[in-house]
Amino acid sequence: MPIAAPHLLRQPFCPETAGADSYPTITHHMKQTEAVAAESIRNELLLHVRRMTRNEGLAVAKTFYAELFSRCPDLGKHFAGLDLDTQATKLWNVLRLVVASDGDAAGLGEAVNHVARRHVLRGVKPQDYTAFTAVLIDVLAYSQRVVPPEQAKQIWSHEIHAVTSMILARHH
């Protein structure tokens, strides 16, 4: 069986002469490889979202609201009197902005301020975000077939929590 990374074994390891950080070369390489693989999976998932049609995105957003009201009926009060098609469009637009920002939260400033102001006016409390984000992450993870749902949940969790933290920091 061939060695996966033979270039890492070219230099002999001698504990007596090696520095404290000499041995972790293979471990470091493995961590770098895992990080590259994780970034590749993230990019694949975000590219999938960029390629989604408006109708596909709105279907995901509508699924989210149906699931939210099913799991957390008490959050429905924040949406009383609002048109859910309009809400789905707003959610889809924000998700597209998050994906387009490619991890650069600074580019989301005005959009985040707008969402935060709307949420404050509707009486959304910081604790409401916990249920909201959990349902959103689940729906986003399971509404695609690009990457395994558990990996998608990790990626979306990172992306959504970054935005949620910004919203909470600005208006709550």
GUZA-738649 format. One record per residue: chain; x, y, z of N, C-alpha, C in turn. Coordinates in steps of 0.2 Angstrom, whole numbers, plus 5000, padded with zeros to 4 digits. Example, Ala and Ser with C-alpha at 12.3 -4.5 7.8 and 13.67 -1.06 7.14 Angstrom:
2
+------+------+------+------+------+------+------+------+------+------+
: lovo :  n_X :  n_Y :  n_Z : ca_X : ca_Y : ca_Z :  c_X :  c_Y :  c_Z :
+------+------+------+------+------+------+------+------+------+------+
:    A : 5066 : 4972 : 5039 : 5062 : 4978 : 5039 : 5066 : 4984 : 5039 :
:    A : 5064 : 4989 : 5035 : 5068 : 4995 : 5036 : 5064 : 5000 : 5039 :
+------+------+------+------+------+------+------+------+------+------+
***
This chain:
172
+------+------+------+------+------+------+------+------+------+------+
: lovo :  n_X :  n_Y :  n_Z : ca_X : ca_Y : ca_Z :  c_X :  c_Y :  c_Z :
+------+------+------+------+------+------+------+------+------+------+
:    A : 5004 : 4994 : 5000 : 5000 : 5000 : 5000 : 5004 : 5006 : 5000 :
:    A : 5004 : 5011 : 4995 : 5008 : 5017 : 4995 : 5006 : 5021 : 5001 :
:    A : 5012 : 5025 : 5003 : 5011 : 5030 : 5008 : 5008 : 5036 : 5005 :
:    A : 5003 : 5039 : 5009 : 4999 : 5044 : 5006 : 5003 : 5051 : 5005 :
:    A : 5008 : 5052 : 5009 : 5012 : 5058 : 5009 : 5019 : 5056 : 5010 :
:    A : 5022 : 5053 : 5005 : 5029 : 5051 : 5005 : 5034 : 5057 : 5006 :
:    A : 5032 : 5062 : 5004 : 5037 : 5068 : 5004 : 5038 : 5070 : 5012 :
:    A : 5033 : 5068 : 5016 : 5034 : 5070 : 5023 : 5039 : 5065 : 5027 :
:    A : 5040 : 5060 : 5024 : 5045 : 5055 : 5027 : 5052 : 5055 : 5024 :
:    A : 5053 : 5060 : 5020 : 5060 : 5060 : 5017 : 5065 : 5062 : 5022 :
:    A : 5063 : 5066 : 5027 : 5068 : 5069 : 5032 : 5068 : 5064 : 5038 :
:    A : 5073 : 5061 : 5040 : 5072 : 5057 : 5046 : 5071 : 5061 : 5052 :
:    A : 5067 : 5057 : 5057 : 5065 : 5061 : 5063 : 5070 : 5058 : 5068 :
:    A : 5073 : 5062 : 5072 : 5077 : 5060 : 5078 : 5075 : 5064 : 5084 :
:    A : 5072 : 5061 : 5089 : 5069 : 5065 : 5094 : 5075 : 5069 : 5098 :
:    A : 5081 : 5066 : 5098 : 5086 : 5069 : 5102 : 5088 : 5076 : 5099 :
:    A : 5088 : 5076 : 5092 : 5090 : 5083 : 5089 : 5085 : 5087 : 5086 :
:    A : 5079 : 5084 : 5086 : 5073 : 5088 : 5084 : 5071 : 5093 : 5089 :
:    A : 5068 : 5099 : 5086 : 5065 : 5104 : 5091 : 5058 : 5101 : 5093 :
:    A : 5055 : 5105 : 5097 : 5048 : 5103 : 5100 : 5043 : 5102 : 5094 :
:    A : 5044 : 5106 : 5089 : 5039 : 5107 : 5084 : 5041 : 5103 : 5078 :
:    A : 5046 : 5099 : 5078 : 5048 : 5095 : 5072 : 5043 : 5089 : 5070 :
:    A : 5041 : 5086 : 5075 : 5037 : 5080 : 5075 : 5030 : 5081 : 5072 :
:    A : 5027 : 5086 : 5073 : 5020 : 5087 : 5071 : 5019 : 5088 : 5063 :
:    A : 5024 : 5087 : 5059 : 5024 : 5089 : 5052 : 5018 : 5085 : 5049 :
:    A : 5018 : 5079 : 5050 : 5012 : 5075 : 5047 : 5005 : 5077 : 5050 :
:    A : 5005 : 5078 : 5056 : 4999 : 5081 : 5059 : 4997 : 5087 : 5056 :
:    A : 5002 : 5092 : 5056 : 5000 : 5098 : 5053 : 4998 : 5098 : 5046 :
:    A : 5001 : 5093 : 5042 : 4999 : 5092 : 5035 : 4992 : 5089 : 5034 :
:    A : 4990 : 5085 : 5039 : 4984 : 5082 : 5039 : 4979 : 5088 : 5041 :
:    A : 4980 : 5092 : 5045 : 4976 : 5097 : 5047 : 4975 : 5102 : 5041 :
:    A : 4980 : 5104 : 5038 : 4980 : 5108 : 5032 : 4975 : 5105 : 5027 :
:    A : 4976 : 5098 : 5025 : 4972 : 5095 : 5021 : 4965 : 5095 : 5022 :
:    A : 4963 : 5094 : 5029 : 4956 : 5094 : 5031 : 4954 : 5101 : 5030 :
:    A : 4957 : 5106 : 5032 : 4955 : 5113 : 5031 : 4954 : 5114 : 5023 :
:    A : 4958 : 5112 : 5019 : 4957 : 5113 : 5012 : 4951 : 5109 : 5010 :
:    A : 4950 : 5103 : 5012 : 4944 : 5099 : 5010 : 4937 : 5103 : 5013 :
:    A : 4938 : 5105 : 5019 : 4932 : 5109 : 5022 : 4930 : 5115 : 5018 :
:    A : 4935 : 5119 : 5016 : 4934 : 5125 : 5012 : 4931 : 5123 : 5005 :
:    A : 4934 : 5118 : 5002 : 4931 : 5115 : 4996 : 4924 : 5113 : 4996 :
:    A : 4922 : 5110 : 5002 : 4915 : 5108 : 5003 : 4911 : 5114 : 5004 :
:    A : 4913 : 5119 : 5008 : 4910 : 5126 : 5009 : 4908 : 5129 : 5002 :
:    A : 4914 : 5130 : 4998 : 4913 : 5133 : 4992 : 4908 : 5129 : 4987 :
:    A : 4908 : 5123 : 4987 : 4903 : 5119 : 4983 : 4896 : 5121 : 4985 :
:    A : 4895 : 5121 : 4992 : 4888 : 5122 : 4994 : 4886 : 5129 : 4992 :
:    A : 4891 : 5134 : 4993 : 4889 : 5141 : 4992 : 4888 : 5142 : 4984 :
:    A : 4892 : 5139 : 4980 : 4891 : 5139 : 4973 : 4884 : 5136 : 4971 :
:    A : 4882 : 5131 : 4974 : 4875 : 5128 : 4973 : 4870 : 5133 : 4975 :
:    A : 4871 : 5137 : 4980 : 4866 : 5142 : 4982 : 4866 : 5148 : 4977 :
:    A : 4872 : 5150 : 4975 : 4872 : 5155 : 4970 : 4869 : 5153 : 4963 :
:    A : 4869 : 5147 : 4962 : 4866 : 5144 : 4955 : 4858 : 5143 : 4956 :
:    A : 4856 : 5143 : 4962 : 4848 : 5142 : 4963 : 4844 : 5147 : 4959 :
:    A : 4839 : 5145 : 4956 : 4834 : 5150 : 4953 : 4830 : 5154 : 4959 :
:    A : 4827 : 5159 : 4957 : 4823 : 5163 : 4962 : 4818 : 5158 : 4965 :
:    A : 4814 : 5154 : 4960 : 4809 : 5150 : 4963 : 4812 : 5145 : 4967 :
:    A : 4817 : 5142 : 4966 : 4820 : 5137 : 4970 : 4822 : 5140 : 4977 :
:    A : 4825 : 5146 : 4977 : 4826 : 5149 : 4983 : 4820 : 5151 : 4987 :
:    A : 4815 : 5153 : 4984 : 4809 : 5155 : 4987 : 4805 : 5149 : 4990 :
:    A : 4806 : 5143 : 4987 : 4803 : 5137 : 4989 : 4807 : 5135 : 4996 :
:    A : 4813 : 5136 : 4996 : 4817 : 5134 : 5002 : 4815 : 5139 : 5008 :
:    A : 4814 : 5145 : 5006 : 4812 : 5150 : 5011 : 4805 : 5149 : 5014 :
:    A : 4801 : 5147 : 5009 : 4794 : 5145 : 5012 : 4794 : 5139 : 5016 :
:    A : 4798 : 5134 : 5014 : 4799 : 5128 : 5018 : 4801 : 5130 : 5025 :
:    A : 4806 : 5135 : 5025 : 4808 : 5137 : 5032 : 4803 : 5139 : 5036 :
:    A : 4799 : 5144 : 5033 : 4793 : 5147 : 5038 : 4788 : 5142 : 5040 :
:    A : 4787 : 5137 : 5035 : 4782 : 5131 : 5037 : 4785 : 5127 : 5043 :
:    A : 4791 : 5126 : 5042 : 4795 : 5122 : 5048 : 4795 : 5126 : 5054 :
:    A : 4797 : 5132 : 5054 : 4797 : 5137 : 5059 : 4791 : 5137 : 5063 :
:    A : 4785 : 5138 : 5060 : 4779 : 5138 : 5063 : 4777 : 5132 : 5066 :
:    A : 4779 : 5126 : 5063 : 4777 : 5120 : 5065 : 4781 : 5118 : 5072 :
:    A : 4788 : 5120 : 5072 : 4792 : 5118 : 5077 : 4791 : 5123 : 5083 :
:    A : 4790 : 5129 : 5081 : 4790 : 5135 : 5086 : 4784 : 5139 : 5085 :
:    A : 4778 : 5137 : 5086 : 4772 : 5141 : 5085 : 4772 : 5148 : 5088 :
:    A : 4775 : 5148 : 5094 : 4775 : 5155 : 5098 : 4779 : 5160 : 5094 :
:    A : 4783 : 5158 : 5089 : 4787 : 5163 : 5085 : 4782 : 5166 : 5080 :
:    A : 4777 : 5163 : 5078 : 4772 : 5165 : 5073 : 4769 : 5172 : 5075 :
:    A : 4769 : 5174 : 5081 : 4767 : 5181 : 5083 : 4771 : 5187 : 5080 :
:    A : 4777 : 5185 : 5079 : 4781 : 5190 : 5075 : 4780 : 5191 : 5068 :
:    A : 4776 : 5187 : 5065 : 4774 : 5187 : 5058 : 4767 : 5189 : 5057 :
:    A : 4763 : 5190 : 5062 : 4756 : 5191 : 5062 : 4755 : 5197 : 5057 :
:    A : 4750 : 5196 : 5052 : 4749 : 5202 : 5048 : 4753 : 5203 : 5042 :
:    A : 4759 : 5199 : 5042 : 4764 : 5200 : 5037 : 4762 : 5194 : 5031 :
:    A : 4764 : 5196 : 5025 : 4763 : 5192 : 5019 : 4769 : 5187 : 5019 :
:    A : 4768 : 5181 : 5020 : 4773 : 5176 : 5020 : 4777 : 5175 : 5013 :
:    A : 4774 : 5177 : 5008 : 4777 : 5177 : 5002 : 4783 : 5182 : 5001 :
:    A : 4781 : 5188 : 5004 : 4785 : 5194 : 5005 : 4791 : 5192 : 5009 :
:    A : 4789 : 5189 : 5015 : 4794 : 5187 : 5020 : 4799 : 5182 : 5017 :
:    A : 4797 : 5177 : 5013 : 4801 : 5172 : 5010 : 4806 : 5176 : 5005 :
:    A : 4803 : 5181 : 5001 : 4807 : 5184 : 4997 : 4813 : 5188 : 5000 :
:    A : 4811 : 5191 : 5006 : 4816 : 5195 : 5010 : 4821 : 5190 : 5013 :
:    A : 4819 : 5184 : 5015 : 4824 : 5179 : 5018 : 4828 : 5177 : 5012 :
:    A : 4826 : 5175 : 5007 : 4830 : 5173 : 5001 : 4835 : 5178 : 4999 :
:    A : 4833 : 5185 : 4999 : 4837 : 5190 : 4997 : 4843 : 5191 : 5002 :
:    A : 4842 : 5190 : 5008 : 4847 : 5190 : 5014 : 4852 : 5184 : 5013 :
:    A : 4849 : 5178 : 5012 : 4853 : 5173 : 5011 : 4858 : 5173 : 5005 :
:    A : 4855 : 5176 : 5000 : 4859 : 5177 : 4994 : 4865 : 5182 : 4995 :
:    A : 4863 : 5187 : 4999 : 4868 : 5192 : 5001 : 4874 : 5189 : 5006 :
:    A : 4872 : 5185 : 5010 : 4876 : 5181 : 5015 : 4881 : 5177 : 5010 :
:    A : 4878 : 5173 : 5005 : 4882 : 5169 : 5001 : 4887 : 5173 : 4997 :
:    A : 4884 : 5179 : 4994 : 4888 : 5183 : 4990 : 4894 : 5187 : 4994 :
:    A : 4893 : 5188 : 5000 : 4898 : 5191 : 5004 : 4904 : 5186 : 5005 :
:    A : 4903 : 5180 : 5004 : 4909 : 5175 : 5005 : 4913 : 5176 : 5011 :
:    A : 4909 : 5176 : 5017 : 4912 : 5177 : 5023 : 4914 : 5184 : 5025 :
:    A : 4913 : 5189 : 5021 : 4915 : 5195 : 5023 : 4909 : 5199 : 5026 :
:    A : 4909 : 5199 : 5032 : 4903 : 5202 : 5036 : 4903 : 5209 : 5035 :
:    A : 4908 : 5212 : 5033 : 4908 : 5220 : 5033 : 4903 : 5222 : 5027 :
:    A : 4903 : 5217 : 5022 : 4899 : 5219 : 5016 : 4891 : 5218 : 5017 :
:    A : 4890 : 5216 : 5023 : 4883 : 5215 : 5025 : 4880 : 5220 : 5029 :
:    A : 4884 : 5225 : 5031 : 4882 : 5230 : 5036 : 4875 : 5233 : 5035 :
:    A : 4873 : 5236 : 5029 : 4867 : 5239 : 5029 : 4861 : 5234 : 5029 :
:    A : 4862 : 5229 : 5026 : 4857 : 5223 : 5026 : 4856 : 5221 : 5033 :
:    A : 4861 : 5220 : 5036 : 4860 : 5218 : 5043 : 4857 : 5223 : 5048 :
:    A : 4859 : 5229 : 5047 : 4855 : 5235 : 5050 : 4848 : 5235 : 5049 :
:    A : 4846 : 5234 : 5042 : 4839 : 5234 : 5040 : 4835 : 5228 : 5044 :
:    A : 4838 : 5222 : 5043 : 4835 : 5216 : 5046 : 4834 : 5217 : 5054 :
:    A : 4839 : 5220 : 5057 : 4839 : 5221 : 5064 : 4834 : 5226 : 5066 :
:    A : 4833 : 5231 : 5063 : 4828 : 5236 : 5064 : 4821 : 5233 : 5063 :
:    A : 4820 : 5229 : 5058 : 4813 : 5226 : 5057 : 4812 : 5221 : 5063 :
:    A : 4817 : 5218 : 5065 : 4816 : 5213 : 5070 : 4814 : 5216 : 5077 :
:    A : 4818 : 5222 : 5078 : 4816 : 5225 : 5085 : 4809 : 5228 : 5084 :
:    A : 4807 : 5231 : 5079 : 4800 : 5233 : 5078 : 4795 : 5228 : 5079 :
:    A : 4797 : 5222 : 5077 : 4792 : 5216 : 5078 : 4792 : 5213 : 5085 :
:    A : 4797 : 5215 : 5089 : 4797 : 5213 : 5096 : 4801 : 5206 : 5096 :
:    A : 4805 : 5205 : 5091 : 4810 : 5199 : 5092 : 4815 : 5200 : 5097 :
:    A : 4815 : 5195 : 5101 : 4820 : 5195 : 5107 : 4826 : 5191 : 5105 :
:    A : 4832 : 5192 : 5109 : 4838 : 5188 : 5107 : 4837 : 5181 : 5108 :
:    A : 4833 : 5179 : 5113 : 4832 : 5171 : 5113 : 4828 : 5168 : 5107 :
:    A : 4824 : 5172 : 5104 : 4820 : 5170 : 5098 : 4825 : 5168 : 5092 :
:    A : 4831 : 5171 : 5092 : 4836 : 5169 : 5087 : 4838 : 5162 : 5087 :
:    A : 4838 : 5159 : 5093 : 4841 : 5152 : 5094 : 4836 : 5148 : 5090 :
:    A : 4830 : 5148 : 5091 : 4825 : 5143 : 5088 : 4825 : 5145 : 5080 :
:    A : 4825 : 5151 : 5079 : 4825 : 5154 : 5072 : 4831 : 5151 : 5068 :
:    A : 4837 : 5152 : 5071 : 4843 : 5150 : 5067 : 4843 : 5142 : 5067 :
:    A : 4841 : 5138 : 5072 : 4842 : 5131 : 5072 : 4837 : 5128 : 5066 :
:    A : 4831 : 5131 : 5066 : 4827 : 5129 : 5060 : 4830 : 5131 : 5053 :
:    A : 4832 : 5137 : 5053 : 4835 : 5139 : 5046 : 4841 : 5135 : 5044 :
:    A : 4845 : 5133 : 5049 : 4851 : 5129 : 5047 : 4849 : 5122 : 5045 :
:    A : 4844 : 5119 : 5049 : 4841 : 5112 : 5047 : 4838 : 5113 : 5040 :
:    A : 4834 : 5118 : 5038 : 4831 : 5118 : 5032 : 4836 : 5119 : 5026 :
:    A : 4841 : 5123 : 5027 : 4846 : 5124 : 5022 : 4850 : 5118 : 5021 :
:    A : 4852 : 5115 : 5026 : 4856 : 5109 : 5026 : 4852 : 5103 : 5022 :
:    A : 4846 : 5102 : 5024 : 4842 : 5096 : 5021 : 4838 : 5098 : 5014 :
:    A : 4839 : 5104 : 5012 : 4835 : 5106 : 5006 : 4840 : 5106 : 5000 :
:    A : 4846 : 5103 : 5001 : 4851 : 5103 : 4995 : 4853 : 5095 : 4995 :
:    A : 4856 : 5094 : 4989 : 4859 : 5087 : 4989 : 4867 : 5087 : 4986 :
:    A : 4870 : 5093 : 4988 : 4877 : 5094 : 4985 : 4882 : 5091 : 4990 :
:    A : 4881 : 5092 : 4997 : 4885 : 5089 : 5002 : 4881 : 5086 : 5007 :
:    A : 4884 : 5081 : 5011 : 4880 : 5078 : 5016 : 4877 : 5083 : 5021 :
:    A : 4871 : 5082 : 5023 : 4867 : 5087 : 5027 : 4871 : 5089 : 5034 :
:    A : 4875 : 5084 : 5037 : 4878 : 5086 : 5043 : 4884 : 5091 : 5041 :
:    A : 4887 : 5090 : 5036 : 4893 : 5095 : 5034 : 4889 : 5101 : 5032 :
:    A : 4884 : 5101 : 5028 : 4880 : 5107 : 5027 : 4878 : 5111 : 5033 :
:    A : 4876 : 5107 : 5038 : 4874 : 5111 : 5044 : 4879 : 5114 : 5047 :
:    A : 4885 : 5111 : 5047 : 4891 : 5115 : 5050 : 4893 : 5121 : 5046 :
:    A : 4893 : 5121 : 5040 : 4894 : 5127 : 5036 : 4889 : 5132 : 5037 :
:    A : 4882 : 5130 : 5036 : 4877 : 5135 : 5037 : 4877 : 5138 : 5044 :
:    A : 4879 : 5134 : 5049 : 4879 : 5136 : 5056 : 4884 : 5142 : 5057 :
:    A : 4890 : 5141 : 5054 : 4895 : 5146 : 5054 : 4893 : 5152 : 5051 :
:    A : 4890 : 5152 : 5045 : 4888 : 5157 : 5041 : 4882 : 5161 : 5044 :
:    A : 4877 : 5157 : 5046 : 4871 : 5160 : 5050 : 4873 : 5163 : 5056 :
:    A : 4877 : 5160 : 5060 : 4878 : 5163 : 5067 : 4882 : 5169 : 5066 :
:    A : 4887 : 5170 : 5061 : 4890 : 5176 : 5060 : 4886 : 5182 : 5059 :
:    A : 4881 : 5181 : 5055 : 4876 : 5186 : 5054 : 4871 : 5187 : 5060 :
:    A : 4869 : 5182 : 5063 : 4865 : 5183 : 5069 : 4869 : 5187 : 5074 :
:    A : 4875 : 5185 : 5075 : 4879 : 5189 : 5080 : 4879 : 5197 : 5078 :
:    A : 4880 : 5198 : 5072 : 4880 : 5205 : 5070 : 4873 : 5208 : 5071 :
:    A : 4868 : 5205 : 5070 : 4861 : 5208 : 5071 : 4861 : 5209 : 5079 :
:    A : 4862 : 5204 : 5083 : 4861 : 5205 : 5090 : 4866 : 5211 : 5093 :
:    A : 4872 : 5211 : 5090 : 4877 : 5216 : 5092 : 4874 : 5223 : 5091 :
:    A : 4870 : 5224 : 5085 : 4868 : 5231 : 5083 : 4862 : 5233 : 5086 :
:    A : 4857 : 5229 : 5088 : 4851 : 5231 : 5090 : 4848 : 5228 : 5096 :
:    A : 4851 : 5224 : 5099 : 4848 : 5220 : 5105 : 4853 : 5221 : 5111 :
+------+------+------+------+------+------+------+------+------+------+
***
